């Protein structure tokens, strides 16, 4: 889908449509996503599968 876009541009685009301001492409492999973002997304996922047997496993 993003084949004609530079990877940095694709990451910035993803951040923009998600309403997220995250780490730069160069930083991501070393520090990962912000823990607050992971926590909020995990809460959202857990709420989304409430009442099912689906397990949510955040983390590496």
C-alpha positions in Angstrom: 0.0 0.0 0.0 2.8 2.4 0.8 5.2 1.1 -1.9 5.7 4.4 -3.5 6.3 6.2 -0.2 9.5 6.6 1.7 9.4 4.6 5.0 9.7 7.8 7.1 6.8 9.4 5.2 4.7 6.2 5.7 5.4 6.3 9.4 4.5 10.0 9.6 1.3 9.3 7.6 0.3 6.5 10.0 0.9 8.7 13.0 -1.2 11.5 11.5 -4.2 9.3 10.7 -4.0 7.7 14.2 -3.7 11.0 15.9 -0.4 9.9 17.5 2.9 11.7 17.8 5.4 9.0 18.4 9.1 8.4 18.1 11.0 8.9 14.9 11.7 6.0 12.5 15.4 6.0 13.6 14.5 5.7 17.3 11.8 3.0 17.1 14.1 0.0 16.8 15.9 1.0 19.9 13.2 2.4 22.2 9.9 1.1 20.8 6.5 2.8 21.2 5.8 5.0 24.1 4.5 3.1 27.1 1.5 5.4 27.5 0.4 4.6 24.0 0.8 0.9 24.5 -1.3 1.1 27.8 -4.1 3.1 26.2 -4.3 0.8 23.1 -4.2 -2.3 25.3 -7.1 -0.9 27.4 -9.0 -0.2 24.2 -8.4 -3.8 22.9 -9.4 -5.4 26.2 -12.6 -3.4 26.2 -13.3 -4.5 22.6 -13.1 -8.2 23.3 -14.9 -8.1 26.7 -17.2 -11.1 27.1 -15.2 -13.2 24.7 -12.4 -15.7 25.3 -9.9 -13.6 23.3 -6.7 -12.8 25.0 -4.7 -9.6 24.6 -1.0 -9.9 25.1 0.8 -6.6 24.9 4.5 -6.5 24.9 7.5 -8.0 23.1 
